[in-house]
Amino acid sequence: MARILVDGDDLVLHLAWWQRVAARRRDVRVPLTAVCRVTAEAEWWRALRGVRQRGTWIPGGWSIGTRGHPGGTDFVALRSGRPVVVVELRPSAPFRLLAVSVPDDDEARATAQRLGRTAPRIDTSTRYRQPVPVAEETSAGSTPPALPMAAGRRPDGKP
C-alpha cells in the first residue's frame, strides 16, 4: 500500500512495487513548500476527478495513476472502501493533487494533521478541498477544453 512520508524538505508518496508497475512510475516526490492544503476524505471516490490518463483502474476496486482535468493532472493511489488523504498542491508542482488510501479514518485524520503541521505554507482559509477550475467557454460555446495528454502520447493514443 502507498504511504505518504516526509523526507527532509520533500513530501514523498512511496509506492509498493506492484503499485509502481500498475502506475508505470516510481515514487512521487514534491517539495513541502508546494503543499497548499491537506484533507481527509471518508469516501475514496470523492478524490477522483478528471479522466484517467496513465496507470491502472479497476472499476469499483482500485485506481492508481494519473488523471487529467482542465486544472492540470492529479496522481491517485486509491482502493475502494478506504478513507483517503488528499494533498492539494500549488501550480508549481508536477501534480495538482495527490490522493492516497489509508487503512482507517483515524490514520487519515492523523496523517492529514501531521502533514498540515509539517508543510510551511498551508492555506488555512478553508478546511475543505477546492473544486477543479472550470475552463472558460470558447466563442463557439460548444467546444470542450482539451485535456492534458500523457507525456509521449499522440492524440490518437499511440506512443
PyMOL commands that set and color helices and strands:
alter all, ss='L'
color gray80, all
select helices_A, chain A and resi 17-23+32-34+44-47+105-118
alter helices_A, ss='H'
color red, helices_A
select strands_A, chain A and resi 3-7+10-14+28-31+35-41+51-58+62-69+72-79+84-89+97-101
alter strands_A, ss='S'
color yellow, strands_A
deselect
rebuild
show_as cartoon
